[in-house]
Amino acid sequence: MSSNVVNQYPSSAITTWSGFVYQGKVALYHCLRLINEGKEDFSLQLDSSDDFAIYEDNKLTSAHQVKAKISKYRSGYADALEKSSKIELDRTKGITRYFHVSVDLDDTNDHIGINGEVVKFYSYKNKKYCGLGEIENLTKDIIKEISLKNKVNLSETLINNNYCILSEKISNKALEIHKLVQIDGQKANEAAYNNRIHSKNILNETLDEKSYNDKEYSSLKLKSDLYIFLETKLDQSLESIPEKTYFRSINLFNHIRSISTENLKSLCQLMKPSERFNTIQKSDIRRYSDLIEKLDIDPILKNFPHYKDRDRKFFLPTALDIRDLEDKDGCTSDLLDEMESNEDLLKLLFEYNHLIAYKSVDSFIINTKYTHHEDLSCQEVKDRIDSNITKSFCLKIINQKDAEAALK
């Protein structure tokens, strides 16, 4: 391959978590803002000419550099600002250049590069930064404005749904390129450059009035909530998280993004098997991800994140929080009750019957009444178990220390 072909496309901008989480949300916000201002014919390009870029008539009109939580001081962005001012490939002299940050900086005056090109800090209404926790509501506000201008009456549910779909579409596009980078950098560069999202597609998704049944909406909301909680947690810990833990968190996040909705529901149930799953809880996500980060072992990211010991027994991380004897008794009772009434959970626990607790006073065993998950509906088998004729399977709750010892 000649050097001309190699240099035909800019290097993909994806290098870190912020490259495909925060920037995707910012890119969606900016596109909707353009649509709301009356622009109808443009394309969004991700991770190529810059973190994202806007093209009109196949010409780059604005380039956007996005930085999530690097520093509160402008000096921490000096190199990135100068990079944003560079003239290269489609980033020609005189184009609009924006710099997006997620924290309030001490100085947000325009940056003038060595070549004289100007880089402006992007404004979100009356301020020049926008945190990960703020961007969603700002974006939904614009969706409301666009729907009113187009005389489309979107309910709050549809606004939430349409936001989730748009956000997911942009994030998935960036993730596709990210995966390509790891396999073939040149193909990734070409894919990132050419694979754009047109404004008409964004507008159509924004104004979609298709109704969703409760199951569809619940699934969509679950995925959205889970991703937001994980994204926010990563965002909050970026400054202090060790590199090894950082990449473990990234891999966990990417894996959870890739699993099916049905498996996602099962995963949420397994996070807190002592309770019937209804809605995702922030505290459970935090405990679950904290446990995986703290265990000095990389999980097996296949189906549900898990571990295996030398005897090939499955160990499953959970958000179980058992701090004293009363919690221990309560957890035991709740788990037995839940298995009694939840056949899906019982099936899962027959395979994953070593549960690693987020916190536990000690490791302990719960004797169940079942020899196989099909026994749940068989009273005859239950009677034999109660009479000690048949040996039942045991559920093991393991604290972090014992889990690490068993898995090394």
C-alpha positions as CSV (number, residue, x, y, z in Angstrom):
1,M,0.0,0.0,0.0
2,S,1.5,3.4,-1.0
3,S,2.0,6.1,1.6
4,N,-0.6,8.3,-0.3
5,V,-3.2,5.7,0.4
6,V,-2.2,5.3,4.0
7,N,-2.4,9.0,4.5
8,Q,-5.7,9.4,2.7
9,Y,-7.8,9.2,5.9
10,P,-7.1,10.9,9.2
11,S,-6.3,8.6,12.2
12,S,-9.4,7.6,14.1
13,A,-9.9,9.9,17.1
14,I,-10.9,7.1,19.5
15,T,-8.3,6.5,22.1
16,T,-10.1,6.5,25.5
17,W,-13.4,5.9,27.1
18,S,-14.3,9.6,26.7
19,G,-13.9,9.1,22.9
20,F,-17.1,7.1,22.6
21,V,-19.2,8.0,25.6
22,Y,-19.2,11.7,26.3
23,Q,-18.4,12.7,22.8
24,G,-21.3,10.8,21.4
25,K,-23.7,12.6,23.7
26,V,-22.1,16.0,22.8
27,A,-22.3,15.2,19.1
28,L,-26.0,14.4,19.4
29,Y,-26.7,17.6,21.3
30,H,-24.9,19.7,18.7
31,C,-26.7,18.0,15.7
32,L,-30.1,18.6,17.3
33,R,-29.1,22.1,18.0
34,L,-28.2,22.7,14.4
35,I,-31.6,21.2,13.3
36,N,-33.4,23.4,15.8
37,E,-31.6,26.4,14.3
38,G,-32.9,25.5,10.8
39,K,-30.1,23.5,9.3
40,E,-31.6,20.5,7.4
41,D,-28.8,19.1,5.2
42,F,-25.6,18.1,6.9
43,S,-23.8,15.0,8.0
44,L,-22.2,13.9,11.3
45,Q,-18.8,12.3,11.1
46,L,-17.4,10.5,14.2
47,D,-13.8,9.9,15.2
48,S,-12.1,10.9,12.0
49,S,-11.3,14.5,11.1
50,D,-11.8,15.2,14.8
51,D,-13.7,13.7,17.7
52,F,-16.7,14.6,15.6
53,A,-17.2,16.9,12.6
54,I,-20.1,18.4,10.6
55,Y,-20.0,18.2,6.8
56,E,-22.2,20.2,4.4
57,D,-22.0,19.5,0.6
58,N,-19.2,17.0,1.5
59,K,-17.1,19.8,3.0
60,L,-16.1,20.0,6.6
61,T,-17.8,23.1,8.2
62,S,-17.0,22.6,11.9
63,A,-14.5,20.3,13.8
64,H,-15.1,19.4,17.4
65,Q,-12.6,18.3,20.0
66,V,-14.2,16.7,23.1
67,K,-12.5,16.3,26.4
68,A,-14.1,14.7,29.5
69,K,-12.8,15.7,32.9
70,I,-9.0,16.1,32.3
71,S,-8.4,19.1,34.5
72,K,-10.1,22.2,35.9
73,Y,-7.3,24.3,34.6
74,R,-6.9,25.5,31.0
75,S,-3.2,24.6,31.1
76,G,-4.2,20.9,31.2
77,Y,-5.7,21.2,27.7
78,A,-2.8,23.2,26.1
79,D,-1.7,20.4,23.8
80,A,-5.2,19.5,22.8
81,L,-6.2,23.1,22.0
82,E,-3.1,23.5,19.8
83,K,-3.9,20.2,18.1
84,S,-7.4,21.5,17.4
85,S,-6.0,24.5,15.6
86,K,-3.9,22.4,13.1
87,I,-4.6,22.6,9.4
88,E,-4.6,19.1,8.0
89,L,-6.7,17.2,5.4
90,D,-10.3,18.3,5.6
91,R,-9.6,20.7,8.5
92,T,-8.7,23.6,6.2
93,K,-7.9,27.2,7.0
94,G,-10.9,29.2,8.3
95,I,-13.2,26.4,9.3
96,T,-15.1,26.7,12.6
97,R,-13.3,24.8,15.4
98,Y,-14.9,24.0,18.7
99,F,-13.5,22.7,22.0
100,H,-16.0,20.9,24.4
101,V,-15.2,20.3,28.1
102,S,-17.2,18.7,30.9
103,V,-15.9,20.8,33.8
104,D,-15.8,24.5,34.6
105,L,-12.4,25.8,33.6
106,D,-10.5,28.8,35.0
107,D,-10.1,30.3,31.5
108,T,-12.3,29.7,28.4
109,N,-11.2,32.5,26.1
110,D,-10.6,31.6,22.5
111,H,-7.4,29.7,21.7
112,I,-5.3,31.2,18.8
113,G,-3.0,28.6,17.4
114,I,0.5,29.1,16.2
115,N,-0.9,29.2,12.6
116,G,-3.5,31.8,13.5
117,E,-6.5,29.5,13.5
118,V,-9.1,30.1,16.2
119,V,-10.5,27.4,18.5
120,K,-13.6,28.4,20.5
121,F,-14.9,26.9,23.7
122,Y,-18.3,25.6,22.9
123,S,-21.2,27.3,24.7
124,Y,-24.1,25.4,26.3
125,K,-26.7,28.1,26.8
126,N,-25.0,30.5,29.2
127,K,-21.9,28.4,30.1
128,K,-18.9,26.9,28.4
129,Y,-18.9,23.4,29.8
130,C,-21.4,20.5,30.2
131,G,-21.1,17.6,32.5
132,L,-22.1,14.0,31.6
133,G,-25.0,14.3,34.1
134,E,-26.3,17.4,32.4
135,I,-26.1,16.7,28.7
136,E,-29.1,14.3,28.6
137,N,-31.6,16.9,29.9
138,L,-30.3,19.6,27.6
139,T,-30.7,17.3,24.7
140,K,-34.2,16.3,25.6
141,D,-35.1,20.0,25.9
142,I,-34.1,20.5,22.3
143,I,-36.0,17.4,21.2
144,K,-39.1,19.0,22.8
145,E,-38.4,22.3,20.9
146,I,-38.0,20.5,17.6
147,S,-41.2,18.5,18.0
148,L,-43.1,21.7,18.8
149,K,-41.7,23.5,15.7
150,N,-42.7,20.5,13.6
151,K,-46.1,20.3,15.2
152,V,-45.5,16.8,16.4
153,N,-46.9,16.0,19.9
154,L,-44.3,13.8,21.6
155,S,-45.1,12.4,25.1
156,E,-42.4,12.3,27.7
157,T,-42.2,8.6,27.1
158,L,-41.6,9.1,23.4
159,I,-39.0,11.8,24.1
160,N,-37.2,9.5,26.4
161,N,-37.4,6.6,23.9
162,N,-36.3,8.7,21.0
163,Y,-33.4,10.1,22.9
164,C,-32.3,6.6,24.0
165,I,-32.4,5.4,20.4
166,L,-30.5,8.3,19.0
167,S,-27.9,8.2,21.7
168,E,-27.5,4.4,21.2
169,K,-27.1,4.8,17.5
170,I,-24.3,7.3,17.8
171,S,-22.5,5.4,20.5
172,N,-22.8,2.1,18.6
173,K,-21.3,3.8,15.5
174,A,-18.3,5.0,17.5
175,L,-17.9,1.5,19.1
176,E,-17.9,-0.2,15.7
177,I,-15.0,2.0,14.7
178,H,-13.3,1.4,18.0
179,K,-13.4,-2.3,17.5
180,L,-12.0,-1.9,14.0
181,V,-9.1,0.2,15.4
182,Q,-8.0,-2.9,17.4
183,I,-8.1,-5.1,14.3
184,D,-7.0,-2.9,11.4
185,G,-6.2,0.8,12.0
186,Q,-6.4,1.7,8.3
187,K,-9.8,0.2,7.8
188,A,-11.0,2.0,10.9
189,N,-9.7,5.3,9.6
190,E,-11.5,4.7,6.3
191,A,-14.7,3.6,8.0
192,A,-14.7,6.5,10.3
193,Y,-14.2,9.0,7.5
194,N,-16.9,7.7,5.2
195,N,-19.5,6.3,7.5
196,R,-21.5,9.4,8.4
197,I,-25.0,10.0,9.8
198,H,-27.2,12.4,7.8
199,S,-29.3,15.0,9.6
200,K,-32.5,13.8,8.0
201,N,-32.0,10.4,9.7
202,I,-31.4,12.2,13.0
203,L,-34.6,14.3,12.5
204,N,-36.7,11.3,11.6
205,E,-35.6,9.5,14.8
206,T,-36.2,12.6,16.8
207,L,-39.8,13.0,15.6
208,D,-40.7,9.3,15.6
209,E,-44.2,8.8,17.0
210,K,-44.2,5.1,16.9
211,S,-45.7,3.8,20.1
212,Y,-43.9,1.4,22.3
213,N,-45.5,-1.3,24.4
214,D,-44.5,-1.6,28.1
215,K,-42.0,-4.4,27.5
216,E,-40.2,-2.5,24.7
217,Y,-40.1,0.7,26.7
218,S,-38.9,-1.1,29.9
219,S,-36.1,-2.8,27.9
220,L,-35.1,0.4,26.3
221,K,-35.2,2.3,29.6
222,L,-33.2,-0.5,31.3
223,K,-30.4,-0.3,28.8
224,S,-30.3,3.5,28.9
225,D,-30.3,3.6,32.7
226,L,-27.6,0.9,33.0
227,Y,-25.3,2.6,30.5
228,I,-25.8,6.0,32.1
229,F,-25.0,4.7,35.6
230,L,-21.8,3.0,34.4
231,E,-20.8,6.0,32.3
232,T,-21.3,8.4,35.2
233,K,-19.3,6.2,37.5
234,L,-16.5,6.0,35.1
235,D,-16.7,9.8,34.6
236,Q,-16.5,10.4,38.3
237,S,-13.5,8.1,38.8
238,L,-11.4,9.0,35.8
239,E,-9.0,11.2,37.7
240,S,-8.0,8.6,40.3
241,I,-8.6,5.2,38.9
242,P,-5.5,3.0,38.3
243,E,-4.8,2.1,34.7
244,K,-5.4,-1.6,35.2
245,T,-8.7,-0.9,36.9
246,Y,-9.6,1.6,34.2
247,F,-9.3,-0.9,31.4
248,R,-11.1,-3.5,33.4
249,S,-14.0,-1.0,33.8
250,I,-13.9,-0.2,30.1
251,N,-14.0,-3.9,29.1
252,L,-17.0,-4.4,31.5
253,F,-18.8,-1.4,30.0
254,N,-18.2,-2.6,26.4
255,H,-19.3,-6.1,27.2
256,I,-22.6,-5.0,28.9
257,R,-23.3,-2.8,25.9
258,S,-23.0,-5.8,23.6
259,I,-25.3,-8.3,25.4
260,S,-29.0,-8.8,24.4
261,T,-31.8,-7.1,26.3
262,E,-33.0,-10.4,27.6
263,N,-29.6,-11.3,29.0
264,L,-29.4,-7.7,30.4
265,K,-32.5,-8.3,32.4
266,S,-31.1,-11.6,33.8
267,L,-27.8,-9.8,34.6
268,C,-29.7,-7.2,36.6
269,Q,-31.5,-10.0,38.5
270,L,-28.2,-11.7,39.2
271,M,-26.7,-8.5,40.5
272,K,-29.1,-8.6,43.4
273,P,-30.6,-12.1,43.4
274,S,-32.2,-11.6,46.8
275,E,-34.7,-9.2,45.3
276,R,-37.2,-9.5,42.4
277,F,-35.8,-7.3,39.6
278,N,-38.0,-4.4,38.7
279,T,-35.9,-1.3,38.0
280,I,-32.2,-0.8,38.1
281,Q,-30.8,0.8,41.2
282,K,-27.8,3.1,41.2
283,S,-26.5,1.7,44.4
284,D,-26.5,-1.8,43.0
285,I,-24.7,-0.8,39.8
286,R,-22.1,1.0,41.9
287,R,-21.5,-2.0,44.2
288,Y,-21.4,-4.4,41.4
289,S,-18.9,-2.5,39.3
290,D,-16.9,-1.6,42.5
291,L,-16.5,-5.3,43.3
292,I,-15.3,-6.2,39.8
293,E,-12.8,-3.3,39.9
294,K,-11.5,-4.3,43.3
295,L,-11.1,-8.0,42.7
296,D,-7.5,-8.5,41.5
297,I,-8.7,-10.8,38.7
298,D,-10.1,-10.0,35.3
299,P,-13.6,-11.4,34.8
300,I,-14.6,-13.7,32.0
301,L,-16.7,-11.5,29.8
302,K,-19.0,-14.2,28.2
303,N,-22.7,-14.0,28.8
304,F,-22.8,-12.7,32.4
305,P,-19.4,-11.5,33.7
306,H,-18.1,-14.3,35.9
307,Y,-15.0,-16.1,37.1
308,K,-13.9,-19.8,37.2
309,D,-11.8,-21.6,39.7
310,R,-9.4,-24.5,39.0
311,D,-12.3,-26.9,39.3
312,R,-14.2,-24.9,36.7
313,K,-16.8,-23.8,39.2
314,F,-18.6,-20.6,38.3
315,F,-18.3,-17.5,40.6
316,L,-20.6,-14.6,40.0
317,P,-20.0,-11.1,41.2
318,T,-23.1,-9.5,42.8
319,A,-24.2,-6.3,44.7
320,L,-25.1,-8.3,47.8
321,D,-24.3,-6.1,50.9
322,I,-24.3,-8.3,54.0
323,R,-22.7,-6.2,56.8
324,D,-23.9,-8.0,60.0
325,L,-25.7,-11.1,61.3
326,E,-29.1,-9.6,60.8
327,D,-28.3,-8.9,57.1
328,K,-27.0,-12.5,56.7
329,D,-30.3,-13.9,58.0
330,G,-32.3,-11.5,55.9
331,C,-30.3,-12.3,52.8
332,T,-30.8,-16.0,53.3
333,S,-34.5,-15.7,53.8
334,D,-34.9,-13.4,50.8
335,L,-32.9,-15.6,48.5
336,L,-34.9,-18.7,49.4
337,D,-38.2,-16.8,49.0
338,E,-37.1,-15.5,45.6
339,M,-36.0,-18.9,44.3
340,E,-39.4,-20.3,45.4
341,S,-41.3,-17.8,43.3
342,N,-38.8,-17.0,40.5
343,E,-38.1,-20.0,38.2
344,D,-35.9,-18.0,35.9
345,L,-33.6,-17.0,38.8
346,L,-33.5,-20.6,40.1
347,K,-32.3,-21.8,36.7
348,L,-29.5,-19.3,36.7
349,L,-28.4,-20.1,40.2
350,F,-28.0,-23.8,39.4
351,E,-25.3,-22.7,37.0
352,Y,-23.9,-19.8,39.0
353,N,-24.1,-21.0,42.5
354,H,-21.1,-19.3,44.0
355,L,-22.1,-15.7,44.6
356,I,-19.4,-13.2,45.4
357,A,-20.9,-10.5,47.7
358,Y,-19.9,-6.9,47.5
359,K,-19.6,-6.9,51.3
360,S,-20.1,-9.8,53.6
361,V,-19.2,-10.5,57.2
362,D,-18.1,-14.0,56.2
363,S,-18.7,-16.7,53.6
364,F,-21.6,-19.0,54.2
365,I,-23.7,-21.7,52.6
366,I,-27.5,-21.6,52.0
367,N,-29.1,-25.0,51.7
368,T,-32.0,-24.9,49.3
369,K,-34.9,-27.3,48.7
370,Y,-34.1,-28.0,45.1
371,T,-32.0,-30.7,43.3
372,H,-32.7,-29.3,39.8
373,H,-34.5,-26.2,38.6
374,E,-37.3,-28.3,37.2
375,D,-38.0,-29.4,40.8
376,L,-39.5,-26.0,41.5
377,S,-43.0,-27.1,40.3
378,C,-42.8,-30.7,41.6
379,Q,-44.3,-31.1,45.1
380,E,-43.3,-34.7,45.2
381,V,-39.6,-33.8,45.0
382,K,-40.0,-31.1,47.6
383,D,-41.6,-33.6,49.9
384,R,-38.6,-36.0,49.4
385,I,-36.2,-33.2,50.1
386,D,-38.1,-32.2,53.3
387,S,-37.8,-35.9,54.3
388,N,-34.1,-35.9,53.7
389,I,-34.5,-38.6,51.0
390,T,-32.9,-36.3,48.4
391,K,-29.9,-34.1,48.8
392,S,-30.5,-30.5,47.7
393,F,-28.1,-28.1,46.0
394,C,-26.2,-25.5,48.0
395,L,-25.9,-21.8,47.3
396,K,-22.6,-20.3,48.5
397,I,-22.2,-16.7,49.4
398,I,-18.5,-15.7,49.3
399,N,-16.8,-12.6,50.6
400,Q,-14.2,-10.8,48.5
401,K,-11.2,-12.2,50.4
402,D,-12.3,-15.8,50.1
403,A,-13.2,-15.4,46.4
404,E,-9.7,-14.0,45.6
405,A,-8.1,-17.0,47.4
406,A,-10.3,-19.5,45.6
407,L,-9.7,-18.0,42.2
408,K,-5.9,-17.6,42.3
